[in-house]
């Protein structure tokens, strides 16, 4: 996957455009960091490909989420807006 953008279909059938910050591995699982357009919150998902299709899965466990967030910060550092404010990592509900 070399795309810089990704579209997410939300539960209410709306589409959210996101910039792809990057993919990375934690404990033999692959994760992806996304930044929705017009938003300051970075979203983290489990990433995998199945039958040639990209699939994202929510990170349900708090411990797994915090481990992934820690690796994200180590790899990419805090993402900053034009106003130089740090963006928040949020759990997708």
Residue, then its C-alpha position, 0 to 999 in steps of 0.5 A: x500500500x503506497x497511497x497517501x490517502x485512505x477512505x473509511x466507510x463509517x457505521x453511518x455509511x458516510x465516508x471519511x477521507x484520511x491522510x495515511x501517516x504510516x504503517x508499523x509493526x507491534x508484536x508481529x501485528x501490523x497497524x496503521x495511523x490515519x489522520x482524518x481531513x479537517x481533524x486533529x486526532x490521529x486514529x490507530x487501527x490494526x491493518x491487514x490484507x485479505x484476498x487482496x483487499x485492505x481491512x482495518x480492525x479496531x483496537x479493542x483492548x486498552x493495553x494493546x492500544x497503549x502499546x501501539x500508541x507508544x510505538x507510534x510516538x517512537x516512530x513518528x513523534x507527536x504530529x503537529x498542526x500548522x499552529x504547532x499544537x500537538x494532535x491527540x491520539x484517540x480511540x475510535x468508538 
